[in-house]
């Protein structure tokens, strides 16, 4: 797969941050082409809602909202 422009492929990751109160979990959405973080959410749990909130932030911050395409991978 060749990525030739921003917003063609996003990747996600979750990492934890140790704090005095325990662990916090940071969900990130990164644009594969530009390597910029386009969405994030910090939570005290690993529930799906955190990743969804990061994805919603990424969708709202899109620079090219009229160019939506969906590709399925096998």
ABEGO torsion letter per residue (X at the ends): XBBABBGABBBBBBBBBBBAAEBBBBBBBBBAAAGBBABBBBBABABAAAAAAAAAAAAAABABAABBBBBBBX
